[in-house]
């Protein structure tokens, strides 16, 4: 398997019927009761998903070891912690349904660093918005919409066609603003450039190596171990000479999200490797803040996981 691309071999599990069952539960019983009803479904995927379960335990073990070496209080992971990791992912999907149908009345969005967005919007400047499979990117869309920030999302649709098809049907009047980054579609770079030139924002999740990009990776130190992340977002920022901001949306409870906005680079042409290292250091920071909300259920690191005692 090419560096960092293990997630590409993990096809979407489940079925459209299962996804629509979750949507039905959400609509009939509401979001909070649905969070309880989904537990048996989570249990099924937890029991049958050996590779994902192993990856979860390995990730949590690394977080524990990293935090313990720095005086943190992240507990030693056991199977209950891994199950909680799976359940947090399910809660994320349930909240996504609310975001997509426009039912956000129950949510409070606490935004830290909103001034970074306002400064760029006020100046009419576009920006590359980097995030990760940490927390909820859809919470970021809500914040962007409420703040009048024009945001498109650049992503690989290949491994998420099923779930995106479901979400697209939830609210046809509010279509997803997506730029497909599939290797067969090189025009995506020109579309991103055009968006930035119009003063729009383009969001990317920068913690997964994409289709055909296994040879174009940045090797970084993440929680003390070697890992691969894609070079693309950082090379793109350098080539397009645009501001780069980080946005992370963390779920606090059933009613509240905290969204963090930081400027990663405001340079004319940021150095890609330095920008990648800065990104990863901030990703570490937010993973420690919400360790059960990093949703990469595959072997991410270039080496064996420490034993989760």
Secondary structure as a PSIPRED ss2 file (coil, helix, strand):
# PSIPRED VFORMAT (PSIPRED V4.0)

   1 X C   1.000  0.000  0.000
   2 X C   1.000  0.000  0.000
   3 X C   1.000  0.000  0.000
   4 X C   1.000  0.000  0.000
   5 X C   1.000  0.000  0.000
   6 X H   0.000  1.000  0.000
   7 X H   0.000  1.000  0.000
   8 X H   0.000  1.000  0.000
   9 X H   0.000  1.000  0.000
  10 X C   1.000  0.000  0.000
  11 X C   1.000  0.000  0.000
  12 X C   1.000  0.000  0.000
  13 X C   1.000  0.000  0.000
  14 X C   1.000  0.000  0.000
  15 X C   1.000  0.000  0.000
  16 X H   0.000  1.000  0.000
  17 X H   0.000  1.000  0.000
  18 X H   0.000  1.000  0.000
  19 X H   0.000  1.000  0.000
  20 X H   0.000  1.000  0.000
  21 X H   0.000  1.000  0.000
  22 X H   0.000  1.000  0.000
  23 X H   0.000  1.000  0.000
  24 X H   0.000  1.000  0.000
  25 X H   0.000  1.000  0.000
  26 X H   0.000  1.000  0.000
  27 X H   0.000  1.000  0.000
  28 X H   0.000  1.000  0.000
  29 X H   0.000  1.000  0.000
  30 X H   0.000  1.000  0.000
  31 X H   0.000  1.000  0.000
  32 X H   0.000  1.000  0.000
  33 X H   0.000  1.000  0.000
  34 X H   0.000  1.000  0.000
  35 X H   0.000  1.000  0.000
  36 X H   0.000  1.000  0.000
  37 X H   0.000  1.000  0.000
  38 X C   1.000  0.000  0.000
  39 X H   0.000  1.000  0.000
  40 X H   0.000  1.000  0.000
  41 X H   0.000  1.000  0.000
  42 X H   0.000  1.000  0.000
  43 X H   0.000  1.000  0.000
  44 X H   0.000  1.000  0.000
  45 X H   0.000  1.000  0.000
  46 X H   0.000  1.000  0.000
  47 X H   0.000  1.000  0.000
  48 X H   0.000  1.000  0.000
  49 X C   1.000  0.000  0.000
  50 X H   0.000  1.000  0.000
  51 X H   0.000  1.000  0.000
  52 X H   0.000  1.000  0.000
  53 X H   0.000  1.000  0.000
  54 X H   0.000  1.000  0.000
  55 X H   0.000  1.000  0.000
  56 X H   0.000  1.000  0.000
  57 X H   0.000  1.000  0.000
  58 X H   0.000  1.000  0.000
  59 X H   0.000  1.000  0.000
  60 X H   0.000  1.000  0.000
  61 X H   0.000  1.000  0.000
  62 X H   0.000  1.000  0.000
  63 X H   0.000  1.000  0.000
  64 X H   0.000  1.000  0.000
  65 X H   0.000  1.000  0.000
  66 X H   0.000  1.000  0.000
  67 X H   0.000  1.000  0.000
  68 X H   0.000  1.000  0.000
  69 X C   1.000  0.000  0.000
  70 X C   1.000  0.000  0.000
  71 X C   1.000  0.000  0.000
  72 X C   1.000  0.000  0.000
  73 X C   1.000  0.000  0.000
  74 X C   1.000  0.000  0.000
  75 X C   1.000  0.000  0.000
  76 X C   1.000  0.000  0.000
  77 X C   1.000  0.000  0.000
  78 X C   1.000  0.000  0.000
  79 X H   0.000  1.000  0.000
  80 X H   0.000  1.000  0.000
  81 X H   0.000  1.000  0.000
  82 X H   0.000  1.000  0.000
  83 X H   0.000  1.000  0.000
  84 X H   0.000  1.000  0.000
  85 X H   0.000  1.000  0.000
  86 X H   0.000  1.000  0.000
  87 X H   0.000  1.000  0.000
  88 X H   0.000  1.000  0.000
  89 X H   0.000  1.000  0.000
  90 X H   0.000  1.000  0.000
  91 X H   0.000  1.000  0.000
  92 X H   0.000  1.000  0.000
  93 X H   0.000  1.000  0.000
  94 X H   0.000  1.000  0.000
  95 X H   0.000  1.000  0.000
  96 X H   0.000  1.000  0.000
  97 X H   0.000  1.000  0.000
  98 X H   0.000  1.000  0.000
  99 X H   0.000  1.000  0.000
 100 X H   0.000  1.000  0.000
 101 X H   0.000  1.000  0.000
 102 X C   1.000  0.000  0.000
 103 X C   1.000  0.000  0.000
 104 X C   1.000  0.000  0.000
 105 X C   1.000  0.000  0.000
 106 X C   1.000  0.000  0.000
 107 X C   1.000  0.000  0.000
 108 X E   0.000  0.000  1.000
 109 X E   0.000  0.000  1.000
 110 X E   0.000  0.000  1.000
 111 X E   0.000  0.000  1.000
 112 X E   0.000  0.000  1.000
 113 X C   1.000  0.000  0.000
 114 X H   0.000  1.000  0.000
 115 X H   0.000  1.000  0.000
 116 X H   0.000  1.000  0.000
 117 X H   0.000  1.000  0.000
 118 X H   0.000  1.000  0.000
 119 X H   0.000  1.000  0.000
 120 X H   0.000  1.000  0.000
 121 X H   0.000  1.000  0.000
 122 X H   0.000  1.000  0.000
 123 X H   0.000  1.000  0.000
 124 X C   1.000  0.000  0.000
 125 X C   1.000  0.000  0.000
 126 X C   1.000  0.000  0.000
 127 X E   0.000  0.000  1.000
 128 X E   0.000  0.000  1.000
 129 X E   0.000  0.000  1.000
 130 X E   0.000  0.000  1.000
 131 X E   0.000  0.000  1.000
 132 X C   1.000  0.000  0.000
 133 X C   1.000  0.000  0.000
 134 X E   0.000  0.000  1.000
 135 X E   0.000  0.000  1.000
 136 X C   1.000  0.000  0.000
 137 X H   0.000  1.000  0.000
 138 X H   0.000  1.000  0.000
 139 X H   0.000  1.000  0.000
 140 X H   0.000  1.000  0.000
 141 X H   0.000  1.000  0.000
 142 X H   0.000  1.000  0.000
 143 X H   0.000  1.000  0.000
 144 X H   0.000  1.000  0.000
 145 X H   0.000  1.000  0.000
 146 X H   0.000  1.000  0.000
 147 X C   1.000  0.000  0.000
 148 X C   1.000  0.000  0.000
 149 X C   1.000  0.000  0.000
 150 X C   1.000  0.000  0.000
 151 X E   0.000  0.000  1.000
 152 X E   0.000  0.000  1.000
 153 X E   0.000  0.000  1.000
 154 X E   0.000  0.000  1.000
 155 X E   0.000  0.000  1.000
 156 X C   1.000  0.000  0.000
 157 X C   1.000  0.000  0.000
 158 X H   0.000  1.000  0.000
 159 X H   0.000  1.000  0.000
 160 X H   0.000  1.000  0.000
 161 X H   0.000  1.000  0.000
 162 X H   0.000  1.000  0.000
 163 X H   0.000  1.000  0.000
 164 X H   0.000  1.000  0.000
 165 X H   0.000  1.000  0.000
 166 X H   0.000  1.000  0.000
 167 X H   0.000  1.000  0.000
 168 X H   0.000  1.000  0.000
 169 X H   0.000  1.000  0.000
 170 X H   0.000  1.000  0.000
 171 X C   1.000  0.000  0.000
 172 X C   1.000  0.000  0.000
 173 X C   1.000  0.000  0.000
 174 X C   1.000  0.000  0.000
 175 X C   1.000  0.000  0.000
 176 X C   1.000  0.000  0.000
 177 X C   1.000  0.000  0.000
 178 X E   0.000  0.000  1.000
 179 X E   0.000  0.000  1.000
 180 X E   0.000  0.000  1.000
 181 X C   1.000  0.000  0.000
 182 X C   1.000  0.000  0.000
 183 X C   1.000  0.000  0.000
 184 X C   1.000  0.000  0.000
 185 X C   1.000  0.000  0.000
 186 X C   1.000  0.000  0.000
 187 X H   0.000  1.000  0.000
 188 X H   0.000  1.000  0.000
 189 X H   0.000  1.000  0.000
 190 X H   0.000  1.000  0.000
 191 X H   0.000  1.000  0.000
 192 X H   0.000  1.000  0.000
 193 X H   0.000  1.000  0.000
 194 X H   0.000  1.000  0.000
 195 X H   0.000  1.000  0.000
 196 X H   0.000  1.000  0.000
 197 X H   0.000  1.000  0.000
 198 X C   1.000  0.000  0.000
 199 X C   1.000  0.000  0.000
 200 X C   1.000  0.000  0.000
 201 X E   0.000  0.000  1.000
 202 X E   0.000  0.000  1.000
 203 X E   0.000  0.000  1.000
 204 X E   0.000  0.000  1.000
 205 X E   0.000  0.000  1.000
 206 X C   1.000  0.000  0.000
 207 X C   1.000  0.000  0.000
 208 X C   1.000  0.000  0.000
 209 X C   1.000  0.000  0.000
 210 X C   1.000  0.000  0.000
 211 X C   1.000  0.000  0.000
 212 X C   1.000  0.000  0.000
 213 X C   1.000  0.000  0.000
 214 X C   1.000  0.000  0.000
 215 X C   1.000  0.000  0.000
 216 X C   1.000  0.000  0.000
 217 X E   0.000  0.000  1.000
 218 X E   0.000  0.000  1.000
 219 X E   0.000  0.000  1.000
 220 X E   0.000  0.000  1.000
 221 X E   0.000  0.000  1.000
 222 X E   0.000  0.000  1.000
 223 X C   1.000  0.000  0.000
 224 X C   1.000  0.000  0.000
 225 X E   0.000  0.000  1.000
 226 X E   0.000  0.000  1.000
 227 X E   0.000  0.000  1.000
 228 X E   0.000  0.000  1.000
 229 X E   0.000  0.000  1.000
 230 X E   0.000  0.000  1.000
 231 X C   1.000  0.000  0.000
 232 X H   0.000  1.000  0.000
 233 X H   0.000  1.000  0.000
 234 X H   0.000  1.000  0.000
 235 X H   0.000  1.000  0.000
 236 X H   0.000  1.000  0.000
 237 X H   0.000  1.000  0.000
 238 X H   0.000  1.000  0.000
 239 X H   0.000  1.000  0.000
 240 X H   0.000  1.000  0.000
 241 X C   1.000  0.000  0.000
 242 X C   1.000  0.000  0.000
 243 X E   0.000  0.000  1.000
 244 X E   0.000  0.000  1.000
 245 X E   0.000  0.000  1.000
 246 X E   0.000  0.000  1.000
 247 X E   0.000  0.000  1.000
 248 X E   0.000  0.000  1.000
 249 X E   0.000  0.000  1.000
 250 X E   0.000  0.000  1.000
 251 X E   0.000  0.000  1.000
 252 X E   0.000  0.000  1.000
 253 X E   0.000  0.000  1.000
 254 X C   1.000  0.000  0.000
 255 X C   1.000  0.000  0.000
 256 X E   0.000  0.000  1.000
 257 X E   0.000  0.000  1.000
 258 X E   0.000  0.000  1.000
 259 X E   0.000  0.000  1.000
 260 X E   0.000  0.000  1.000
 261 X E   0.000  0.000  1.000
 262 X E   0.000  0.000  1.000
 263 X E   0.000  0.000  1.000
 264 X E   0.000  0.000  1.000
 265 X E   0.000  0.000  1.000
 266 X C   1.000  0.000  0.000
 267 X C   1.000  0.000  0.000
 268 X C   1.000  0.000  0.000
 269 X C   1.000  0.000  0.000
 270 X C   1.000  0.000  0.000
 271 X C   1.000  0.000  0.000
 272 X H   0.000  1.000  0.000
 273 X H   0.000  1.000  0.000
 274 X H   0.000  1.000  0.000
 275 X H   0.000  1.000  0.000
 276 X H   0.000  1.000  0.000
 277 X H   0.000  1.000  0.000
 278 X H   0.000  1.000  0.000
 279 X H   0.000  1.000  0.000
 280 X H   0.000  1.000  0.000
 281 X H   0.000  1.000  0.000
 282 X H   0.000  1.000  0.000
 283 X H   0.000  1.000  0.000
 284 X H   0.000  1.000  0.000
 285 X H   0.000  1.000  0.000
 286 X H   0.000  1.000  0.000
 287 X H   0.000  1.000  0.000
 288 X H   0.000  1.000  0.000
 289 X H   0.000  1.000  0.000
 290 X C   1.000  0.000  0.000
 291 X H   0.000  1.000  0.000
 292 X H   0.000  1.000  0.000
 293 X H   0.000  1.000  0.000
 294 X E   0.000  0.000  1.000
 295 X C   1.000  0.000  0.000
 296 X C   1.000  0.000  0.000
 297 X C   1.000  0.000  0.000
 298 X C   1.000  0.000  0.000
 299 X C   1.000  0.000  0.000
 300 X C   1.000  0.000  0.000
 301 X E   0.000  0.000  1.000
 302 X C   1.000  0.000  0.000
 303 X C   1.000  0.000  0.000
 304 X C   1.000  0.000  0.000
 305 X C   1.000  0.000  0.000
 306 X C   1.000  0.000  0.000
 307 X C   1.000  0.000  0.000
 308 X C   1.000  0.000  0.000
 309 X C   1.000  0.000  0.000
